[in-house]
Amino acid sequence: MKNKKKILLVGMGSEIGSYLLSINHSKSNNIEINHVLTNKIYGNDISQNLKSLQARIIINDPSFLNLINIDIKNSALIINKKKIKIFWGDIKKFNLKEIKQRFDATIVATSKKHISDKKIMSRFLKNSKYVFGVAESKKMPSLYPNLIGLKSSIITGKSHSLKNSKNRVFALGSCQSNGWQAQLRAVLEFFNNKNIKNFKMLGTELDIIHPDTPQGRLGTKSYKPREQDARNNLRPGFSQANISMKKLFPNIHNLNTISLRTLVTPPGYQICRFYFRYQLKNKKRLYVDDLIESFKLTSRKYPNILSVTENSLGSRAYEKTESSAVTLIDKQYIHFNNNLFLNTNSNNKESQICEIITQSFVHNTKGYCRSVLNTLQQVLNTKKNLKKINYWI
């Protein structure tokens, strides 16, 4: 394909980095990750280091078993006959002059500490037009994949257009905020399509069941939940998603009640609650059937953002999907309450507190990585669309 956009990937861990590389080479597009900077795994043994990276990709996707080879002499992986040059080094110390190429973008997939460090992230502007970090950050501008192109006054956080912006370093949000925003997008599309006279978001809440990660340490050397033995041991914690909730909806009730880690493979599961008030010009009310039909429409319009299903088959049924969220639209799982607290004393329906509950499978690796690559596709391939791409500070 002509006019390939050259991408530098920084960090090729067992999850996001490896998935980005395998997904990028399994689907035809003009985004090409052709260079990688990552830490050594086995000292200076390049052969063992390359075999480890090869193993990570194959374990993530066994279909690559006979499609990926290593080139020890040139320190490279060869995927589908395409060479990916591997540079070894610390993100903070590596001399970027050794990478003798200019990139359209750099993806930083190391740690959320690095992505929140402006000095580290800005280093890559020497080699790249844009730098994108795959995590949430309170300190960096946030460009959220599943809100690209959205026109909605419901989001009260101040947005900025990418067109003519001097900012070129962005955080793309976490895998869990990505899943939450897919459901938020569907809810906002629902109200955008209706004749709403007044709408006010009052609060958002999120519960998460998160698959355990390969980086988790299987031991009992620490009291920290992410470092405890995952086997037969549910571990409560919290998600980065709350950062994006507060950026998009400042000064309202936002709560991530739990992010429960358990030893299962992706996708995980989310329960989202949206609290709001609204009024239609004809003074009628909306109901769950209206919501379900709108979600179906959104899934057809934005299949990479949202899929819908009436079958609660379990997570394994959806482990190959690349949508950010697979939402259950059976009425046992999706709810629309027009009067949450049964306010029978008020004749003013606009004052009643309403609630939407959505439940979805969220793929914290495959679905998330597809969103990252789709974002690069949209940012890098058309200047006209930059005005439709917003970010939040």
FIZALO-938219 format. One record per residue (C-alpha): residue in three letters; x, y, z. Coordinates in Angstrom, 1 decimal, padded with zeros to 4 digits. Example, Ala and Ser with C-alpha at 12.3 -4.5 7.8 and 13.67 -1.06 7.14 Angstrom:
% residues 2
type = ALA | xx = 012.3 | yy = -004.5 | zz = 007.8 .
type = SER | xx = 013.7 | yy = -001.1 | zz = 007.1 .
This chain:
% residues 393
type = MET | xx = 000.0 | yy = 000.0 | zz = 000.0 .
type = LYS | xx = 001.3 | yy = 003.4 | zz = -000.9 .
type = ASN | xx = 002.0 | yy = 006.3 | zz = 001.5 .
type = LYS | xx = 002.6 | yy = 004.0 | zz = 004.5 .
type = LYS | xx = 002.6 | yy = 005.9 | zz = 007.8 .
type = LYS | xx = 005.8 | yy = 004.9 | zz = 009.7 .
type = ILE | xx = 005.3 | yy = 004.2 | zz = 013.4 .
type = LEU | xx = 007.8 | yy = 003.7 | zz = 016.2 .
type = LEU | xx = 006.6 | yy = 001.5 | zz = 019.1 .
type = VAL | xx = 008.2 | yy = 002.1 | zz = 022.5 .
type = GLY | xx = 007.7 | yy = -000.9 | zz = 024.8 .
type = MET | xx = 006.8 | yy = -004.4 | zz = 023.6 .
type = GLY | xx = 005.5 | yy = -006.0 | zz = 026.7 .
type = SER | xx = 003.4 | yy = -009.1 | zz = 027.0 .
type = GLU | xx = 000.1 | yy = -007.3 | zz = 026.4 .
type = ILE | xx = -000.4 | yy = -004.0 | zz = 024.7 .
type = GLY | xx = 002.9 | yy = -003.7 | zz = 022.9 .
type = SER | xx = 002.8 | yy = -007.2 | zz = 021.5 .
type = TYR | xx = -000.8 | yy = -007.0 | zz = 020.5 .
type = LEU | xx = -000.3 | yy = -003.7 | zz = 018.7 .
type = LEU | xx = 002.4 | yy = -005.3 | zz = 016.6 .
type = SER | xx = 000.4 | yy = -008.5 | zz = 015.8 .
type = ILE | xx = -002.9 | yy = -006.6 | zz = 015.1 .
type = ASN | xx = -001.1 | yy = -004.1 | zz = 012.9 .
type = HIS | xx = 000.3 | yy = -006.9 | zz = 010.8 .
type = SER | xx = -002.9 | yy = -008.9 | zz = 010.6 .
type = LYS | xx = -005.1 | yy = -006.3 | zz = 009.0 .
type = SER | xx = -004.4 | yy = -004.2 | zz = 005.9 .
type = ASN | xx = -004.1 | yy = -000.5 | zz = 006.5 .
type = ASN | xx = -001.5 | yy = 002.2 | zz = 005.9 .
type = ILE | xx = -000.3 | yy = 002.3 | zz = 009.5 .
type = GLU | xx = 003.0 | yy = 000.4 | zz = 009.8 .
type = ILE | xx = 004.9 | yy = -000.2 | zz = 013.0 .
type = ASN | xx = 008.4 | yy = -000.8 | zz = 011.5 .
type = HIS | xx = 010.7 | yy = 000.0 | zz = 014.5 .
type = VAL | xx = 010.5 | yy = -001.0 | zz = 018.1 .
type = LEU | xx = 012.4 | yy = 000.3 | zz = 021.2 .
type = THR | xx = 012.1 | yy = -002.0 | zz = 024.2 .
type = ASN | xx = 014.1 | yy = -003.2 | zz = 027.2 .
type = LYS | xx = 016.3 | yy = -006.2 | zz = 027.1 .
type = ILE | xx = 014.9 | yy = -009.3 | zz = 028.8 .
type = TYR | xx = 017.9 | yy = -011.6 | zz = 028.9 .
type = GLY | xx = 020.9 | yy = -009.4 | zz = 029.3 .
type = ASN | xx = 023.0 | yy = -009.0 | zz = 026.1 .
type = ASP | xx = 021.9 | yy = -012.3 | zz = 024.5 .
type = ILE | xx = 020.1 | yy = -010.9 | zz = 021.4 .
type = SER | xx = 019.0 | yy = -014.3 | zz = 020.3 .
type = GLN | xx = 017.1 | yy = -015.0 | zz = 023.5 .
type = ASN | xx = 015.7 | yy = -011.5 | zz = 023.6 .
type = LEU | xx = 014.3 | yy = -011.8 | zz = 020.1 .
type = LYS | xx = 012.9 | yy = -015.3 | zz = 020.9 .
type = SER | xx = 011.1 | yy = -013.8 | zz = 023.9 .
type = LEU | xx = 009.5 | yy = -011.1 | zz = 021.8 .
type = GLN | xx = 008.5 | yy = -013.8 | zz = 019.2 .
type = ALA | xx = 007.0 | yy = -015.9 | zz = 022.0 .
type = ARG | xx = 004.9 | yy = -013.0 | zz = 023.3 .
type = ILE | xx = 003.3 | yy = -012.5 | zz = 019.9 .
type = ILE | xx = 002.6 | yy = -016.2 | zz = 019.3 .
type = ILE | xx = 001.1 | yy = -016.6 | zz = 022.8 .
type = ASN | xx = -001.2 | yy = -013.7 | zz = 022.2 .
type = ASP | xx = -002.2 | yy = -015.0 | zz = 018.7 .
type = PRO | xx = -001.1 | yy = -018.6 | zz = 017.9 .
type = SER | xx = -002.0 | yy = -018.0 | zz = 014.2 .
type = PHE | xx = 001.4 | yy = -016.3 | zz = 014.0 .
type = LEU | xx = 003.3 | yy = -019.6 | zz = 014.8 .
type = ASN | xx = 004.6 | yy = -020.0 | zz = 011.3 .
type = LEU | xx = 004.4 | yy = -016.3 | zz = 010.3 .
type = ILE | xx = 007.0 | yy = -014.8 | zz = 012.6 .
type = ASN | xx = 010.8 | yy = -015.3 | zz = 012.5 .
type = ILE | xx = 013.9 | yy = -013.6 | zz = 014.0 .
type = ASP | xx = 016.9 | yy = -012.0 | zz = 012.3 .
type = ILE | xx = 019.7 | yy = -012.1 | zz = 014.9 .
type = LYS | xx = 022.3 | yy = -010.4 | zz = 012.7 .
type = ASN | xx = 020.1 | yy = -007.3 | zz = 012.2 .
type = SER | xx = 018.2 | yy = -007.5 | zz = 015.5 .
type = ALA | xx = 014.8 | yy = -007.8 | zz = 013.9 .
type = LEU | xx = 011.5 | yy = -009.6 | zz = 013.9 .
type = ILE | xx = 010.1 | yy = -010.7 | zz = 010.5 .
type = ILE | xx = 006.3 | yy = -010.8 | zz = 010.5 .
type = ASN | xx = 004.6 | yy = -011.9 | zz = 007.2 .
type = LYS | xx = 007.9 | yy = -011.2 | zz = 005.5 .
type = LYS | xx = 008.0 | yy = -007.6 | zz = 006.8 .
type = LYS | xx = 011.0 | yy = -006.7 | zz = 008.9 .
type = ILE | xx = 010.6 | yy = -004.8 | zz = 012.2 .
type = LYS | xx = 013.9 | yy = -003.4 | zz = 013.5 .
type = ILE | xx = 014.3 | yy = -003.9 | zz = 017.3 .
type = PHE | xx = 016.4 | yy = -001.4 | zz = 019.3 .
type = TRP | xx = 017.2 | yy = -002.3 | zz = 022.9 .
type = GLY | xx = 017.4 | yy = 000.3 | zz = 025.6 .
type = ASP | xx = 015.8 | yy = 002.3 | zz = 028.4 .
type = ILE | xx = 013.2 | yy = 004.8 | zz = 027.4 .
type = LYS | xx = 014.9 | yy = 007.5 | zz = 029.6 .
type = LYS | xx = 018.5 | yy = 006.9 | zz = 028.4 .
type = PHE | xx = 018.4 | yy = 005.5 | zz = 024.9 .
type = ASN | xx = 020.1 | yy = 007.8 | zz = 022.3 .
type = LEU | xx = 017.3 | yy = 008.4 | zz = 019.7 .
type = LYS | xx = 019.9 | yy = 009.4 | zz = 017.1 .
type = GLU | xx = 020.7 | yy = 005.7 | zz = 016.8 .
type = ILE | xx = 017.2 | yy = 005.3 | zz = 015.1 .
type = LYS | xx = 018.0 | yy = 007.0 | zz = 011.8 .
type = GLN | xx = 014.5 | yy = 007.5 | zz = 010.7 .
type = ARG | xx = 011.7 | yy = 010.1 | zz = 011.0 .
type = PHE | xx = 008.3 | yy = 008.7 | zz = 012.0 .
type = ASP | xx = 004.7 | yy = 009.9 | zz = 011.6 .
type = ALA | xx = 004.0 | yy = 008.9 | zz = 015.2 .
type = THR | xx = 005.4 | yy = 007.2 | zz = 018.2 .
type = ILE | xx = 003.3 | yy = 005.0 | zz = 020.5 .
type = VAL | xx = 004.6 | yy = 004.8 | zz = 024.0 .
type = ALA | xx = 003.4 | yy = 001.5 | zz = 025.6 .
type = THR | xx = 005.7 | yy = 001.2 | zz = 028.6 .
type = SER | xx = 004.1 | yy = 002.5 | zz = 031.8 .
type = LYS | xx = 001.6 | yy = 005.1 | zz = 033.0 .
type = LYS | xx = 004.5 | yy = 006.8 | zz = 034.9 .
type = HIS | xx = 006.3 | yy = 007.4 | zz = 031.7 .
type = ILE | xx = 003.2 | yy = 008.6 | zz = 029.9 .
type = SER | xx = 002.6 | yy = 011.2 | zz = 032.6 .
type = ASP | xx = 006.2 | yy = 012.5 | zz = 032.3 .
type = LYS | xx = 006.2 | yy = 015.3 | zz = 029.8 .
type = LYS | xx = 010.0 | yy = 015.3 | zz = 029.6 .
type = ILE | xx = 010.1 | yy = 011.6 | zz = 028.6 .
type = MET | xx = 007.2 | yy = 011.8 | zz = 026.2 .
type = SER | xx = 008.5 | yy = 015.0 | zz = 024.5 .
type = ARG | xx = 011.8 | yy = 013.3 | zz = 023.8 .
type = PHE | xx = 010.2 | yy = 011.4 | zz = 020.9 .
type = LEU | xx = 009.2 | yy = 014.6 | zz = 019.1 .
type = LYS | xx = 012.8 | yy = 014.7 | zz = 017.9 .
type = ASN | xx = 011.9 | yy = 011.7 | zz = 015.7 .
type = SER | xx = 008.1 | yy = 011.9 | zz = 015.4 .
type = LYS | xx = 005.3 | yy = 014.3 | zz = 014.4 .
type = TYR | xx = 003.0 | yy = 013.0 | zz = 017.1 .
type = VAL | xx = 003.5 | yy = 011.0 | zz = 020.3 .
type = PHE | xx = 000.7 | yy = 008.9 | zz = 021.8 .
type = GLY | xx = 000.8 | yy = 007.2 | zz = 025.2 .
type = VAL | xx = -001.5 | yy = 004.2 | zz = 025.9 .
type = ALA | xx = -002.7 | yy = 005.1 | zz = 029.4 .
type = GLU | xx = -004.5 | yy = 007.8 | zz = 031.3 .
type = SER | xx = -002.7 | yy = 010.8 | zz = 032.5 .
type = LYS | xx = -003.7 | yy = 013.8 | zz = 034.7 .
type = LYS | xx = -000.8 | yy = 015.8 | zz = 033.4 .
type = MET | xx = -001.1 | yy = 015.2 | zz = 029.6 .
type = PRO | xx = -003.7 | yy = 016.2 | zz = 027.1 .
type = SER | xx = -006.1 | yy = 013.3 | zz = 026.5 .
type = LEU | xx = -007.3 | yy = 012.3 | zz = 023.1 .
type = TYR | xx = -010.0 | yy = 009.6 | zz = 023.5 .
type = PRO | xx = -010.4 | yy = 007.2 | zz = 020.5 .
type = ASN | xx = -014.1 | yy = 006.5 | zz = 021.0 .
type = LEU | xx = -015.1 | yy = 010.1 | zz = 021.2 .
type = ILE | xx = -013.5 | yy = 011.2 | zz = 017.9 .
type = GLY | xx = -016.1 | yy = 012.9 | zz = 015.7 .
type = LEU | xx = -018.7 | yy = 013.2 | zz = 018.5 .
type = LYS | xx = -020.8 | yy = 016.3 | zz = 018.5 .
type = SER | xx = -022.4 | yy = 016.7 | zz = 021.9 .
type = SER | xx = -022.9 | yy = 019.5 | zz = 024.3 .
type = ILE | xx = -023.7 | yy = 016.9 | zz = 027.0 .
type = ILE | xx = -019.9 | yy = 016.6 | zz = 027.7 .
type = THR | xx = -019.2 | yy = 019.5 | zz = 030.0 .
type = GLY | xx = -015.4 | yy = 019.3 | zz = 030.0 .
type = LYS | xx = -013.9 | yy = 021.8 | zz = 027.7 .
type = SER | xx = -012.6 | yy = 020.2 | zz = 024.5 .
type = HIS | xx = -010.0 | yy = 021.5 | zz = 022.1 .
type = SER | xx = -009.7 | yy = 020.8 | zz = 018.4 .
type = LEU | xx = -006.6 | yy = 019.1 | zz = 017.1 .
type = LYS | xx = -006.6 | yy = 021.3 | zz = 014.0 .
type = ASN | xx = -004.1 | yy = 024.1 | zz = 014.4 .
type = SER | xx = -003.2 | yy = 022.8 | zz = 017.9 .
type = LYS | xx = 000.4 | yy = 023.1 | zz = 019.1 .
type = ASN | xx = 000.0 | yy = 020.0 | zz = 021.2 .
type = ARG | xx = 001.5 | yy = 017.0 | zz = 019.6 .
type = VAL | xx = 001.8 | yy = 014.7 | zz = 022.7 .
type = PHE | xx = -001.3 | yy = 012.9 | zz = 023.9 .
type = ALA | xx = -002.5 | yy = 010.2 | zz = 026.3 .
type = LEU | xx = -005.1 | yy = 007.9 | zz = 024.6 .
type = GLY | xx = -006.6 | yy = 006.8 | zz = 027.9 .
type = SER | xx = -006.6 | yy = 003.3 | zz = 029.5 .
type = CYS | xx = -008.2 | yy = 000.1 | zz = 028.2 .
type = GLN | xx = -010.9 | yy = 000.5 | zz = 030.8 .
type = SER | xx = -011.7 | yy = 004.1 | zz = 030.1 .
type = ASN | xx = -011.8 | yy = 003.1 | zz = 026.5 .
type = GLY | xx = -014.5 | yy = 000.5 | zz = 027.2 .
type = TRP | xx = -016.4 | yy = 003.0 | zz = 029.4 .
type = GLN | xx = -016.3 | yy = 005.6 | zz = 026.7 .
type = ALA | xx = -017.6 | yy = 003.2 | zz = 024.1 .
type = GLN | xx = -020.8 | yy = 002.8 | zz = 026.2 .
type = LEU | xx = -020.8 | yy = 006.6 | zz = 026.9 .
type = ARG | xx = -020.6 | yy = 007.2 | zz = 023.2 .
type = ALA | xx = -023.6 | yy = 005.0 | zz = 022.6 .
type = VAL | xx = -025.6 | yy = 006.8 | zz = 025.3 .
type = LEU | xx = -024.7 | yy = 010.2 | zz = 023.9 .
type = GLU | xx = -025.6 | yy = 009.2 | zz = 020.4 .
type = PHE | xx = -028.9 | yy = 008.1 | zz = 021.8 .
type = PHE | xx = -029.7 | yy = 011.5 | zz = 023.2 .
type = ASN | xx = -028.2 | yy = 013.3 | zz = 020.2 .
type = ASN | xx = -030.7 | yy = 011.6 | zz = 017.9 .
type = LYS | xx = -033.7 | yy = 012.6 | zz = 020.1 .
type = ASN | xx = -035.5 | yy = 015.9 | zz = 020.3 .
type = ILE | xx = -034.0 | yy = 016.8 | zz = 023.7 .
type = LYS | xx = -035.1 | yy = 020.2 | zz = 025.2 .
type = ASN | xx = -033.0 | yy = 020.0 | zz = 028.3 .
type = PHE | xx = -030.4 | yy = 017.5 | zz = 029.3 .
type = LYS | xx = -028.0 | yy = 017.5 | zz = 032.3 .
type = MET | xx = -025.6 | yy = 014.7 | zz = 033.2 .
type = LEU | xx = -025.7 | yy = 014.3 | zz = 037.0 .
type = GLY | xx = -023.2 | yy = 011.5 | zz = 037.6 .
type = THR | xx = -021.4 | yy = 008.5 | zz = 036.2 .
type = GLU | xx = -020.4 | yy = 005.3 | zz = 038.0 .
type = LEU | xx = -018.3 | yy = 002.3 | zz = 036.8 .
type = ASP | xx = -017.7 | yy = -001.2 | zz = 038.2 .
type = ILE | xx = -015.0 | yy = -003.4 | zz = 036.5 .
type = ILE | xx = -014.0 | yy = -007.0 | zz = 036.5 .
type = HIS | xx = -010.5 | yy = -006.9 | zz = 035.0 .
type = PRO | xx = -008.6 | yy = -009.9 | zz = 033.7 .
type = ASP | xx = -005.3 | yy = -010.5 | zz = 035.4 .
type = THR | xx = -002.2 | yy = -009.5 | zz = 033.5 .
type = PRO | xx = 001.0 | yy = -011.4 | zz = 032.5 .
type = GLN | xx = 003.0 | yy = -008.8 | zz = 034.4 .
type = GLY | xx = 001.3 | yy = -009.6 | zz = 037.7 .
type = ARG | xx = 003.7 | yy = -011.1 | zz = 040.2 .
type = LEU | xx = 002.5 | yy = -014.5 | zz = 041.4 .
type = GLY | xx = 003.8 | yy = -014.2 | zz = 045.0 .
type = THR | xx = 002.8 | yy = -012.9 | zz = 048.4 .
type = LYS | xx = 005.8 | yy = -010.5 | zz = 049.0 .
type = SER | xx = 003.6 | yy = -007.4 | zz = 049.1 .
type = TYR | xx = 000.3 | yy = -006.2 | zz = 050.5 .
type = LYS | xx = -000.3 | yy = -004.3 | zz = 047.3 .
type = PRO | xx = -003.3 | yy = -005.9 | zz = 045.5 .
type = ARG | xx = -001.6 | yy = -006.0 | zz = 042.1 .
type = GLU | xx = 001.4 | yy = -007.9 | zz = 043.5 .
type = GLN | xx = -000.5 | yy = -010.6 | zz = 045.3 .
type = ASP | xx = -001.0 | yy = -014.1 | zz = 044.2 .
type = ALA | xx = -003.8 | yy = -014.1 | zz = 041.6 .
type = ARG | xx = -004.8 | yy = -017.7 | zz = 042.0 .
type = ASN | xx = -008.0 | yy = -018.2 | zz = 043.8 .
type = ASN | xx = -007.7 | yy = -014.7 | zz = 045.1 .
type = LEU | xx = -010.0 | yy = -011.9 | zz = 044.0 .
type = ARG | xx = -008.1 | yy = -008.6 | zz = 044.3 .
type = PRO | xx = -010.0 | yy = -005.3 | zz = 044.6 .
type = GLY | xx = -008.5 | yy = -002.2 | zz = 043.3 .
type = PHE | xx = -009.3 | yy = 000.9 | zz = 041.2 .
type = SER | xx = -009.0 | yy = 001.9 | zz = 037.5 .
type = GLN | xx = -007.5 | yy = 004.8 | zz = 035.7 .
type = ALA | xx = -010.9 | yy = 005.4 | zz = 034.2 .
type = ASN | xx = -011.9 | yy = 007.8 | zz = 036.9 .
type = ILE | xx = -009.3 | yy = 010.3 | zz = 035.4 .
type = SER | xx = -011.2 | yy = 010.5 | zz = 032.1 .
type = MET | xx = -014.6 | yy = 010.6 | zz = 033.9 .
type = LYS | xx = -013.5 | yy = 013.8 | zz = 035.7 .
type = LYS | xx = -011.9 | yy = 015.3 | zz = 032.5 .
type = LEU | xx = -015.1 | yy = 014.8 | zz = 030.5 .
type = PHE | xx = -017.6 | yy = 015.6 | zz = 033.3 .
type = PRO | xx = -015.9 | yy = 017.9 | zz = 035.9 .
type = ASN | xx = -017.9 | yy = 019.1 | zz = 038.9 .
type = ILE | xx = -020.4 | yy = 016.2 | zz = 038.9 .
type = HIS | xx = -020.6 | yy = 012.9 | zz = 040.7 .
type = ASN | xx = -018.0 | yy = 010.4 | zz = 039.2 .
type = LEU | xx = -017.1 | yy = 007.2 | zz = 040.8 .
type = ASN | xx = -015.2 | yy = 004.0 | zz = 039.9 .
type = THR | xx = -016.4 | yy = 001.8 | zz = 042.8 .
type = ILE | xx = -014.1 | yy = -001.1 | zz = 042.1 .
type = SER | xx = -011.8 | yy = -002.7 | zz = 039.6 .
type = LEU | xx = -011.8 | yy = -006.4 | zz = 040.6 .
type = ARG | xx = -008.9 | yy = -008.4 | zz = 039.2 .
type = THR | xx = -009.3 | yy = -012.1 | zz = 038.7 .
type = LEU | xx = -007.3 | yy = -014.8 | zz = 036.8 .
type = VAL | xx = -009.3 | yy = -015.0 | zz = 033.6 .
type = THR | xx = -008.4 | yy = -014.2 | zz = 030.0 .
type = PRO | xx = -009.8 | yy = -011.1 | zz = 028.3 .
type = PRO | xx = -012.3 | yy = -009.7 | zz = 027.8 .
type = GLY | xx = -013.3 | yy = -008.4 | zz = 031.2 .
type = TYR | xx = -016.7 | yy = -006.9 | zz = 032.2 .
type = GLN | xx = -018.1 | yy = -003.5 | zz = 033.0 .
type = ILE | xx = -021.2 | yy = -002.2 | zz = 034.6 .
type = CYS | xx = -021.8 | yy = 001.5 | zz = 033.8 .
type = ARG | xx = -024.4 | yy = 003.8 | zz = 035.4 .
type = PHE | xx = -025.3 | yy = 007.2 | zz = 034.0 .
type = TYR | xx = -027.5 | yy = 009.6 | zz = 036.1 .
type = PHE | xx = -029.2 | yy = 012.5 | zz = 034.3 .
type = ARG | xx = -032.2 | yy = 014.7 | zz = 033.8 .
type = TYR | xx = -033.8 | yy = 015.4 | zz = 030.5 .
type = GLN | xx = -037.0 | yy = 016.8 | zz = 028.8 .
type = LEU | xx = -038.4 | yy = 016.2 | zz = 025.4 .
type = LYS | xx = -040.0 | yy = 019.2 | zz = 023.5 .
type = ASN | xx = -043.2 | yy = 017.1 | zz = 023.2 .
type = LYS | xx = -043.0 | yy = 016.3 | zz = 027.0 .
type = LYS | xx = -043.0 | yy = 012.6 | zz = 026.3 .
type = ARG | xx = -040.5 | yy = 010.2 | zz = 027.8 .
type = LEU | xx = -038.0 | yy = 007.7 | zz = 026.4 .
type = TYR | xx = -037.9 | yy = 004.1 | zz = 027.3 .
type = VAL | xx = -035.6 | yy = 001.1 | zz = 027.2 .
type = ASP | xx = -036.8 | yy = -000.1 | zz = 023.8 .
type = ASP | xx = -035.8 | yy = 003.3 | zz = 022.4 .
type = LEU | xx = -032.4 | yy = 002.9 | zz = 024.0 .
type = ILE | xx = -031.9 | yy = -000.6 | zz = 022.6 .
type = GLU | xx = -032.7 | yy = 000.5 | zz = 019.0 .
type = SER | xx = -030.3 | yy = 003.4 | zz = 019.3 .
type = PHE | xx = -027.5 | yy = 001.1 | zz = 020.5 .
type = LYS | xx = -028.1 | yy = -001.2 | zz = 017.5 .
type = LEU | xx = -027.9 | yy = 001.8 | zz = 015.2 .
type = THR | xx = -024.6 | yy = 003.0 | zz = 016.9 .
type = SER | xx = -023.1 | yy = -000.5 | zz = 016.5 .
type = ARG | xx = -023.8 | yy = -000.5 | zz = 012.8 .
type = LYS | xx = -022.4 | yy = 003.0 | zz = 012.4 .
type = TYR | xx = -019.3 | yy = 002.5 | zz = 014.6 .
type = PRO | xx = -018.6 | yy = -001.3 | zz = 014.7 .
type = ASN | xx = -015.1 | yy = -000.7 | zz = 016.0 .
type = ILE | xx = -016.4 | yy = 001.2 | zz = 019.0 .
type = LEU | xx = -019.5 | yy = -000.9 | zz = 019.9 .
type = SER | xx = -020.9 | yy = -004.3 | zz = 019.3 .
type = VAL | xx = -024.3 | yy = -005.4 | zz = 020.7 .
type = THR | xx = -025.6 | yy = -008.8 | zz = 021.6 .
type = GLU | xx = -028.7 | yy = -010.4 | zz = 023.2 .
type = ASN | xx = -026.7 | yy = -013.5 | zz = 024.1 .
type = SER | xx = -024.9 | yy = -013.6 | zz = 027.4 .
type = LEU | xx = -022.7 | yy = -016.5 | zz = 026.3 .
type = GLY | xx = -019.8 | yy = -015.6 | zz = 028.5 .
type = SER | xx = -016.6 | yy = -013.8 | zz = 027.8 .
type = ARG | xx = -014.9 | yy = -016.5 | zz = 025.7 .
type = ALA | xx = -017.6 | yy = -016.0 | zz = 023.0 .
type = TYR | xx = -016.2 | yy = -012.4 | zz = 022.5 .
type = GLU | xx = -012.5 | yy = -012.9 | zz = 023.0 .
type = LYS | xx = -011.8 | yy = -012.4 | zz = 019.3 .
type = THR | xx = -013.8 | yy = -009.2 | zz = 018.9 .
type = GLU | xx = -012.0 | yy = -005.9 | zz = 018.3 .
type = SER | xx = -014.8 | yy = -003.7 | zz = 019.4 .
type = SER | xx = -014.1 | yy = -001.6 | zz = 022.4 .
type = ALA | xx = -017.2 | yy = -002.9 | zz = 024.1 .
type = VAL | xx = -019.7 | yy = -005.7 | zz = 023.5 .
type = THR | xx = -022.9 | yy = -004.5 | zz = 025.2 .
type = LEU | xx = -025.6 | yy = -006.8 | zz = 026.3 .
type = ILE | xx = -029.0 | yy = -005.4 | zz = 025.1 .
type = ASP | xx = -031.2 | yy = -008.1 | zz = 026.6 .
type = LYS | xx = -033.5 | yy = -006.3 | zz = 029.0 .
type = GLN | xx = -032.1 | yy = -008.3 | zz = 031.9 .
type = TYR | xx = -028.9 | yy = -006.4 | zz = 031.5 .
type = ILE | xx = -029.6 | yy = -003.0 | zz = 030.0 .
type = HIS | xx = -031.9 | yy = -000.6 | zz = 032.0 .
type = PHE | xx = -033.5 | yy = 002.8 | zz = 031.6 .
type = ASN | xx = -035.2 | yy = 004.2 | zz = 034.6 .
type = ASN | xx = -037.1 | yy = 007.5 | zz = 034.1 .
type = ASN | xx = -037.7 | yy = 008.1 | zz = 037.8 .
type = LEU | xx = -035.0 | yy = 006.4 | zz = 039.9 .
type = PHE | xx = -036.1 | yy = 007.5 | zz = 043.3 .
type = LEU | xx = -039.9 | yy = 007.3 | zz = 042.6 .
type = ASN | xx = -040.4 | yy = 011.0 | zz = 043.0 .
type = THR | xx = -044.2 | yy = 010.8 | zz = 043.0 .
type = ASN | xx = -044.7 | yy = 014.3 | zz = 044.6 .
type = SER | xx = -043.3 | yy = 016.1 | zz = 041.6 .
type = ASN | xx = -045.3 | yy = 016.8 | zz = 038.5 .
type = ASN | xx = -042.2 | yy = 018.3 | zz = 036.8 .
type = LYS | xx = -040.7 | yy = 015.3 | zz = 035.0 .
type = GLU | xx = -037.6 | yy = 017.4 | zz = 034.2 .
type = SER | xx = -036.7 | yy = 017.4 | zz = 038.0 .
type = GLN | xx = -036.8 | yy = 013.6 | zz = 038.2 .
type = ILE | xx = -033.4 | yy = 011.8 | zz = 038.3 .
type = CYS | xx = -033.1 | yy = 009.2 | zz = 035.6 .
type = GLU | xx = -030.6 | yy = 006.3 | zz = 035.2 .
type = ILE | xx = -029.2 | yy = 004.2 | zz = 032.4 .
type = ILE | xx = -027.3 | yy = 001.0 | zz = 033.3 .
type = THR | xx = -025.2 | yy = -000.8 | zz = 030.6 .
type = GLN | xx = -023.3 | yy = -004.0 | zz = 031.0 .
type = SER | xx = -020.5 | yy = -004.9 | zz = 028.5 .
type = PHE | xx = -017.6 | yy = -007.2 | zz = 027.8 .
type = VAL | xx = -014.5 | yy = -005.0 | zz = 027.4 .
type = HIS | xx = -011.4 | yy = -006.4 | zz = 025.8 .
type = ASN | xx = -008.4 | yy = -004.8 | zz = 027.6 .
type = THR | xx = -005.9 | yy = -005.8 | zz = 024.9 .
type = LYS | xx = -007.3 | yy = -006.7 | zz = 021.5 .
type = GLY | xx = -010.2 | yy = -004.2 | zz = 021.5 .
type = TYR | xx = -008.0 | yy = -001.5 | zz = 023.0 .
type = CYS | xx = -005.2 | yy = -001.9 | zz = 020.6 .
type = ARG | xx = -007.6 | yy = -001.7 | zz = 017.6 .
type = SER | xx = -008.8 | yy = 001.7 | zz = 019.0 .
type = VAL | xx = -005.2 | yy = 002.9 | zz = 019.3 .
type = LEU | xx = -004.4 | yy = 002.0 | zz = 015.7 .
type = ASN | xx = -007.8 | yy = 003.5 | zz = 014.5 .
type = THR | xx = -006.9 | yy = 006.7 | zz = 016.2 .
type = LEU | xx = -003.5 | yy = 006.9 | zz = 014.4 .
type = GLN | xx = -005.3 | yy = 006.1 | zz = 011.1 .
type = GLN | xx = -007.7 | yy = 009.1 | zz = 011.6 .
type = VAL | xx = -005.1 | yy = 011.6 | zz = 012.9 .
type = LEU | xx = -002.4 | yy = 010.8 | zz = 010.3 .
type = ASN | xx = -004.4 | yy = 010.3 | zz = 007.1 .
type = THR | xx = -006.5 | yy = 013.4 | zz = 006.6 .
type = LYS | xx = -005.9 | yy = 017.0 | zz = 007.5 .
type = LYS | xx = -009.6 | yy = 017.8 | zz = 006.9 .
type = ASN | xx = -010.7 | yy = 015.6 | zz = 009.8 .
type = LEU | xx = -008.4 | yy = 017.2 | zz = 012.4 .
type = LYS | xx = -011.1 | yy = 019.7 | zz = 013.3 .
type = LYS | xx = -013.4 | yy = 016.8 | zz = 014.2 .
type = ILE | xx = -010.8 | yy = 015.3 | zz = 016.6 .
type = ASN | xx = -011.0 | yy = 016.8 | zz = 020.1 .
type = TYR | xx = -008.9 | yy = 016.4 | zz = 023.1 .
type = TRP | xx = -009.3 | yy = 017.3 | zz = 026.8 .
type = ILE | xx = -006.8 | yy = 018.8 | zz = 029.2 .
